Structure formats: structure tokens, C-alpha cells
Amino acid sequence: MNQLEEALAVKLFIRHQRGYKLTDAGAVLMDEMPALLAKFSKLAGKLQNVEGEISGELRITTVSSYSPIITPTLKDFRGAYPKVRLKLISTDDIIPLDSGAAHVSLRAGPCPTGADIIVKELTQLRTSYFAHQSYVDNFGRPTSIADFKQHHWVLPTPEKYRIPFINYIIDKIDSDNIVFQSNHFPDIHQAVAAGMGIGPFDEQQAALNPAMVSMNLAIPNKDESIWFVYHKDLKHSARIKCFYEFLKAALSE
């Protein structure tokens, strides 16, 4: 801090026995710091892209429900390119790629749009309804829509009712049928896997647990895509190209 103040010839902190307090100049610096850090992050990315070697930090953001599916593939990618450091940001919020906080965004749903992004379809995300074998042993499984009100359901909170495969169920049950809700899909998956009721599950993830039983419900629009999204400034990045090709091949197997 002393060196920074000397270089700028400006007092940034008031020092006293209880600690440090920002001066007006220090407050201006703190306001500008996020933008400066974003620019340095983008610059570091561009400099790393000049090198032919696949190395450096690769920051990826994805929806929280997709993290358990993508993590084993990230391990394999690290095995193939051990000089890459991976940082996974799991969030249902969209992180602007021009901020430099993430290099790649794996987004679910409709094809993302934007003037400064490049979008490639990565894979299909297939969602169905599952229950744990212990639930099926105790309660069976619905064979028709009329049976829906005879079962326990594990579903997202109301802000996600607009999702077609959620809306399809909500319209056919009473609120008393919903025994567990969360705004976080991994919580829903955990509750279904614990045998609390029937709930939505990605088919790839469900396949990892032999005790999960498909309900074979004819739900509409159950398939959506995972999109590989990155900023146009990284279109020549060897890391981004290599990462996309690796994910595409791994997820298609």
C-alpha cells in the first residue's frame, strides 16, 4: 500500500490505531478496481492465447444442476492437459463474459443471443421424472395422470414453474402433494435420491445411480440443449477450441 501511494503520489488510506480508513482518493480507486481487474483478466487471457501450449487458468460457469454431470469430464480434461488449471462457477445467474470472470459459459435452454458472443451447441440435456427404488417399493409409481395426486412430489419453488416439464406436473397435482421444494436443482436431486418422492432428474445423472427408477411420464418439451458460449475475443484461443472439442467428444459417448 505504501508503494502504491508513493507511485501515485496520492494518499489512499488514513492510518490510525483502530485500522485503516479510505480517503476520497482511495474510495475512487475502489470504485474503479472491478473494471481494472476485468481488463487485466482479459489481457492475461489474450497473452496466454499467444502461446501454443494448452496451459493457464480456464474459468467455466454453468448452471448448478449441470455441475455434477460436467465435473467428471473436467477431471478427464485435466488428465489430458495437466498444465490447465480449472475453476468452475456454478450459478443459475448469467455471468457476463465480457467481465472476464469466466472464459466459457455452459448455458441450458434456448440458444443464447448476443452481439459479442460465439455460441455452439454442446449436447442435449434430457430431463425425465425419477424416484428412488425405496420410494417405488413403498408407494409404487403412477400409471396415469389420474394417479399423480396419489404420490409425493419433489419440485422446484414457484419461480421455476414456467419450465415446461415442471408446469406439466404442477397443473395436475394439489399443493399438498409437494412434500419438498427448493430453488436449487441439486437439492431436488438429493431429495429424490433419498426417496422423498418423484422429481425431475437429468437422464445422464440418473444413470449414475442404479437405484433410480424412471417414471416413464410422457412430459412435453423434456429435452433442451447445453450451449457452449464464449466471448468473440477468444475465438482464436487454443484452450477454448481444445476444451470445446474435448467436451463435445466426451459428452457424445
C-alpha positions as CSV (number, residue, x, y, z in Angstrom):
1,M,0.0,0.0,0.0
2,N,2.9,2.4,0.8
3,Q,4.5,1.7,-2.6
4,L,1.2,2.3,-4.4
5,E,0.7,5.6,-2.6
6,E,4.3,6.6,-3.4
7,A,3.9,5.7,-7.1
8,L,0.6,7.6,-7.4
9,A,1.7,10.5,-5.1
10,V,-1.7,10.3,-3.6
11,K,-2.8,9.4,-0.1
12,L,-5.2,6.4,-0.3
13,F,-5.6,5.4,3.4
14,I,-5.9,7.3,6.7
15,R,-3.9,5.3,9.2
16,H,-4.9,5.3,12.9
17,Q,-4.7,2.9,15.9
18,R,-8.0,1.2,15.0
19,G,-7.0,0.4,11.5
20,Y,-7.2,1.9,8.0
21,K,-9.9,4.2,6.5
22,L,-10.2,5.1,2.8
23,T,-9.5,8.7,1.8
24,D,-11.7,10.2,-1.0
25,A,-8.9,9.1,-3.5
26,G,-9.0,5.6,-2.0
27,A,-12.7,5.4,-2.5
28,V,-12.4,6.4,-6.2
29,L,-9.7,3.6,-6.6
30,M,-12.0,1.0,-5.0
31,D,-14.9,2.1,-7.4
32,E,-12.6,1.7,-10.4
33,M,-10.9,-1.6,-9.2
34,P,-13.6,-4.1,-10.6
35,A,-13.2,-2.7,-14.1
36,L,-9.4,-2.6,-13.9
37,L,-9.3,-6.2,-12.7
38,A,-11.6,-7.3,-15.5
39,K,-9.3,-5.6,-18.1
40,F,-6.3,-7.3,-16.5
41,S,-8.1,-10.6,-16.6
42,K,-8.9,-10.2,-20.3
43,L,-5.3,-9.1,-21.1
44,A,-3.9,-12.2,-19.3
45,G,-6.2,-14.4,-21.4
46,K,-5.1,-12.7,-24.6
47,L,-1.4,-13.1,-23.7
48,Q,-1.9,-16.7,-22.8
49,N,-3.6,-17.4,-26.1
50,V,-0.4,-16.2,-27.9
51,E,1.3,-19.3,-26.6
52,G,0.7,-22.6,-28.5
53,E,0.8,-24.7,-25.3
54,I,-2.5,-25.6,-23.6
55,S,-2.0,-24.1,-20.2
56,G,-3.1,-21.5,-17.7
57,E,-6.4,-21.0,-15.9
58,L,-9.7,-21.8,-17.6
59,R,-12.7,-20.4,-15.9
60,I,-16.1,-22.0,-16.6
61,T,-19.5,-21.1,-15.5
62,T,-22.5,-23.4,-15.7
63,V,-26.0,-23.9,-14.2
64,S,-25.8,-25.5,-10.8
65,S,-27.8,-28.6,-11.9
66,Y,-25.2,-29.4,-14.6
67,S,-22.2,-29.3,-12.3
68,P,-22.3,-32.9,-11.2
69,I,-22.6,-34.0,-14.8
70,I,-19.7,-31.9,-16.1
71,T,-17.2,-32.4,-13.2
72,P,-16.1,-36.0,-14.2
73,T,-15.4,-34.8,-17.7
74,L,-13.3,-31.9,-16.3
75,K,-11.2,-34.4,-14.4
76,D,-10.5,-36.2,-17.7
77,F,-9.7,-32.9,-19.4
78,R,-7.2,-32.1,-16.7
79,G,-5.7,-35.6,-17.2
80,A,-5.2,-34.9,-20.9
81,Y,-3.9,-31.3,-20.3
82,P,-2.2,-31.2,-16.9
83,K,-0.9,-27.7,-17.2
84,V,-4.5,-26.3,-17.3
85,R,-6.0,-25.0,-14.0
86,L,-9.8,-25.3,-13.9
87,K,-12.2,-23.0,-12.0
88,L,-15.9,-24.0,-12.1
89,I,-18.5,-21.4,-11.1
90,S,-21.9,-23.0,-10.5
91,T,-24.7,-20.5,-10.6
92,D,-28.2,-20.0,-12.2
93,D,-27.3,-16.4,-12.9
94,I,-25.8,-15.5,-16.3
95,I,-22.2,-14.1,-15.8
96,P,-21.3,-11.6,-18.5
97,L,-18.4,-13.0,-20.4
98,D,-17.0,-9.5,-21.2
99,S,-16.4,-9.1,-17.5
100,G,-13.5,-11.6,-17.6
101,A,-14.9,-13.5,-14.7
102,A,-15.4,-16.6,-16.9
103,H,-13.9,-17.7,-20.2
104,V,-16.7,-20.2,-21.1
105,S,-20.3,-20.4,-20.1
106,L,-22.3,-23.7,-20.4
107,R,-25.9,-22.5,-20.6
108,A,-29.1,-24.5,-20.6
109,G,-32.3,-23.7,-22.5
110,P,-32.9,-21.7,-25.7
111,C,-29.9,-20.7,-27.9
112,P,-28.2,-17.7,-26.2
113,T,-28.0,-14.5,-28.2
114,G,-25.7,-11.5,-28.0
115,A,-23.6,-9.3,-30.3
116,D,-20.2,-10.3,-28.8
117,I,-20.6,-14.0,-28.1
118,I,-19.9,-17.2,-30.0
119,V,-22.4,-20.0,-29.4
120,K,-22.1,-23.7,-30.2
121,E,-24.5,-26.5,-29.2
122,L,-22.7,-28.9,-26.9
123,T,-25.2,-31.6,-26.1
124,Q,-28.8,-32.4,-25.3
125,L,-29.9,-32.2,-21.7
126,R,-32.7,-34.8,-21.3
127,T,-34.9,-34.5,-18.2
128,S,-37.3,-37.1,-17.0
129,Y,-39.1,-37.9,-13.8
130,F,-37.5,-40.4,-11.4
131,A,-37.9,-41.9,-8.0
132,H,-35.6,-43.9,-5.8
133,Q,-36.3,-47.7,-5.6
134,S,-37.2,-47.3,-1.9
135,Y,-40.0,-44.9,-2.8
136,V,-41.3,-47.2,-5.5
137,D,-41.2,-50.1,-3.1
138,N,-43.4,-48.2,-0.7
139,F,-45.7,-46.2,-3.0
140,G,-45.5,-47.8,-6.5
141,R,-45.4,-45.4,-9.4
142,P,-48.1,-43.5,-11.4
143,T,-49.5,-45.3,-14.4
144,S,-51.8,-42.4,-15.5
145,I,-52.3,-38.7,-14.9
146,A,-55.1,-39.6,-12.5
147,D,-52.5,-41.3,-10.3
148,F,-50.5,-38.1,-9.9
149,K,-52.4,-36.9,-6.8
150,Q,-51.7,-40.2,-5.1
151,H,-48.0,-39.6,-5.0
152,H,-45.4,-37.4,-3.3
153,W,-43.6,-34.9,-5.5
154,V,-40.2,-33.2,-5.1
155,L,-40.3,-30.0,-7.2
156,P,-38.7,-26.5,-7.6
157,T,-40.0,-23.4,-6.0
158,P,-42.7,-21.3,-7.9
159,E,-40.3,-19.1,-9.8
160,K,-39.4,-22.2,-11.9
161,Y,-42.9,-23.3,-12.6
162,R,-42.6,-21.8,-16.1
163,I,-40.3,-24.6,-17.1
164,P,-42.4,-26.8,-19.4
165,F,-41.7,-30.1,-17.7
166,I,-42.4,-28.6,-14.2
167,N,-45.6,-26.8,-15.4
168,Y,-46.9,-30.0,-16.8
169,I,-46.9,-31.6,-13.3
170,I,-48.0,-28.6,-11.3
171,D,-51.2,-28.3,-13.3
172,K,-52.2,-31.9,-12.4
173,I,-51.5,-32.1,-8.6
174,D,-52.5,-30.3,-5.4
175,S,-50.0,-28.3,-3.4
176,D,-50.4,-30.9,-0.6
177,N,-48.7,-33.4,-3.0
178,I,-45.5,-31.4,-3.0
179,V,-43.5,-32.7,0.0
180,F,-40.2,-30.9,-0.7
181,Q,-39.3,-27.8,-2.7
182,S,-36.1,-26.0,-3.4
183,N,-34.9,-23.2,-5.7
184,H,-31.7,-25.3,-6.2
185,F,-31.9,-28.3,-8.5
186,P,-29.1,-30.2,-6.8
187,D,-31.2,-30.1,-3.6
188,I,-34.1,-31.6,-5.5
189,H,-31.9,-34.3,-6.9
190,Q,-30.6,-35.2,-3.4
191,A,-34.2,-35.3,-2.1
192,V,-35.3,-37.6,-4.9
193,A,-32.3,-39.8,-4.4
194,A,-33.1,-40.0,-0.7
195,G,-36.6,-41.5,-1.5
196,M,-38.7,-38.5,-0.6
197,G,-40.8,-38.5,-3.8
198,I,-40.9,-38.3,-7.5
199,G,-38.9,-35.4,-9.1
200,P,-37.1,-34.2,-12.3
201,F,-33.7,-35.6,-13.0
202,D,-31.3,-35.4,-15.9
203,E,-31.2,-38.8,-17.5
204,Q,-27.4,-38.8,-17.7
205,Q,-27.1,-38.1,-14.0
206,A,-29.8,-40.6,-13.0
207,A,-27.9,-43.3,-14.9
208,L,-25.1,-42.9,-12.4
209,N,-27.4,-44.2,-9.6
210,P,-28.7,-47.8,-10.3
211,A,-31.4,-47.3,-7.7
212,M,-33.1,-44.5,-9.6
213,V,-36.3,-45.7,-11.4
214,S,-37.8,-43.8,-14.4
215,M,-41.5,-43.0,-14.1
216,N,-41.9,-43.1,-17.9
217,L,-44.1,-40.0,-17.9
218,A,-45.0,-38.5,-21.3
219,I,-43.9,-35.0,-20.4
220,P,-43.7,-32.3,-23.1
221,N,-40.5,-30.5,-24.1
222,K,-38.4,-32.5,-21.8
223,D,-35.3,-32.0,-24.0
224,E,-33.2,-28.9,-24.0
225,S,-29.7,-28.1,-25.1
226,I,-26.5,-27.2,-23.3
227,W,-24.7,-24.4,-25.2
228,F,-21.0,-23.7,-25.2
229,V,-20.7,-19.9,-25.1
230,Y,-17.6,-17.7,-25.2
231,H,-16.6,-14.1,-26.0
232,K,-15.6,-13.3,-29.6
233,D,-12.2,-12.0,-28.2
234,L,-11.3,-15.7,-27.5
235,K,-12.2,-17.0,-31.0
236,H,-8.6,-17.8,-31.7
237,S,-7.9,-19.3,-28.2
238,A,-6.3,-22.7,-28.4
239,R,-7.6,-23.5,-24.9
240,I,-11.2,-22.7,-25.8
241,K,-11.1,-24.7,-29.0
242,C,-9.4,-27.7,-27.4
243,F,-11.9,-27.6,-24.4
244,Y,-14.9,-27.5,-26.7
245,E,-13.7,-30.4,-28.8
246,F,-12.9,-32.4,-25.7
247,L,-16.3,-31.8,-24.1
248,K,-18.2,-32.5,-27.4
249,A,-16.4,-35.8,-27.8
250,A,-16.8,-36.9,-24.2
251,L,-20.5,-36.0,-23.8
252,S,-21.4,-37.7,-27.1
253,E,-20.1,-41.0,-25.9
